[in-house]
Amino acid sequence: MIKMLETMVCGIKLENPTILASGIMGSAGSSLRLIAKTGGAGAVVTKSIGVMPQKGHKNPTIVELDCGLINAIGLAGPGYREFSEEIATAKKGGVPVIASIFGYSASEFVAAALGMAKTGIDAIEINLSCPNVKKAGTFYGQNPDLTYEVVKDVKDSVKIPVIAKLTANVESIAAIAGACIDAGCDGITAINTLKAMKIDINTGRPILANATGGLSGGCIKPIAIRCVYEIAKEFESDIDIIGCGGAATGRDVIEFLMAGAKAVQIGTGVYSRGIDVFRKVTGEIELFMKDSGYKNIEELVGAAL
Ligand SMILES: Cc1cc2nc3c(=O)[nH]c(=O)nc-3n(C[C@H](O)[C@H](O)[C@H](O)COP(=O)(O)O)c2cc1C
C-alpha cells in the first residue's frame, strides 16, 4: 500500500515530497546527513560540483531582502575528486542523495557526472541554470541545442537517472524542457534562481561584489509555479517534474504538486524556518490532506492541470 506522503520521482521512492535544494548547506556531507536525519527531508541535493575546485566570487556574496535572498556564491566548492568522499557521509542520512553537477563544456559535465556516479549517488541533477557564472549555468540552459547536447552526453554516459535543472530566464521553459525530453532526460527541476540585483542607496553601489546574483525565496514562487505548470501542461506524462523556488510551507509545496510537480525542493526556506523545515512542511501537508480528504500525494499531483 502507498503511504500517504510517499512519492516516486524518476523511479526513486521518497518517503515524503520534500528535497533539500542544491547549494543551501554548502559542500559538507555531514550537513546533508543532518538535513536528512534531523531535518526530515525526503532526499537531498549536493552543492553543484564541477571538474576542478572553484573559488567563487568575492564577498559580499549574499544580500537579504524582505521577500528572499540574492546570492552570488559563484559555484565555490571542491572538484568532484575532492568531493567524492562526502557522499558516503551524506548517504548515512538514509535518504536518496542527488549530485548536482556543472561544467564549462559538455565534456566537463560528462566527467563530473561520471566521477559522481561512481560514489553511489542515486541520481544526477545537471545545473543548466546558475545565473552567477559565465559560460556555465544559464549559458547552456537558455539554449535548447546546448541543453540537448549536455543532457544527451550525460544521459549516455551514466546508468542512474538524470535530472536537468532549468532557468525561468528564457522565452519558453517548455521548449527547453522539450529539448531535455528529446535527449532522454528522466526529470526536470524548475526553477533555479533568477538574475537580480540590489543597490545600496547610501553608497550608490551594488551590494554584491559581483553586482548581480540569483534571486530566491518567496518572491520567485509564482514564477516557479507558472514554470512547473507550463512544463506539466505539455509534458506531464513524458517526464517527472520537481518544483523549486520559494517553497517554505506545506501550502507552498501543495501548490507545486497541484501545478504538476511530483516533489519539491526547499532552499531559502531552510534559512527562514530552520533545518527541520522539511519535517514542519510534511506535517503541514499531512494536516491539509487529512482535512481535505486526500489519501495520497498522487491525488494532488497535477490537480490544477
Ligand atoms: C546560497 C545559495 C547557493 C546556491 N547554490 C546552488 C548551486 O550550487 N547549484 C544550484 O543548482 N542551485 C543553487 N542555488 C539555487 C537553489 O538550489 C534553488 O534553486 C533556489 O534557491 C530557489 O529555491 P528557493 O527559493 O527554495 O531557495 C543556491 C541558492 C542559494 C540561496
The ligand as an ORCA input file, in Angstrom:
! r2SCAN-3c Opt
* xyz 0 1
  C      23.252     30.373     -1.106
  C      22.701     29.634     -2.273
  C      23.531     28.759     -3.008
  C      23.033     28.061     -4.111
  N      23.841     27.199     -4.783
  C      23.334     26.474     -5.826
  C      24.142     25.510     -6.506
  O      25.305     25.277     -6.188
  N      23.561     24.837     -7.549
  C      22.250     25.036     -7.941
  O      21.792     24.368     -8.879
  N      21.467     25.915     -7.277
  C      21.979     26.624     -6.249
  N      21.168     27.517     -5.570
  C      19.759     27.657     -6.002
  C      18.831     26.776     -5.152
  O      19.167     25.414     -5.275
  C      17.371     26.982     -5.586
  O      17.241     26.605     -6.941
  C      16.920     28.431     -5.439
  O      17.437     28.996     -4.255
  C      15.399     28.570     -5.467
  O      14.812     27.838     -4.427
  P      14.407     28.521     -3.015
  O      13.584     29.745     -3.326
  O      13.664     27.460     -2.279
  O      15.682     28.903     -2.344
  C      21.657     28.232     -4.481
  C      20.831     29.096     -3.742
  C      21.340     29.786     -2.654
  C      20.410     30.697     -1.875
*
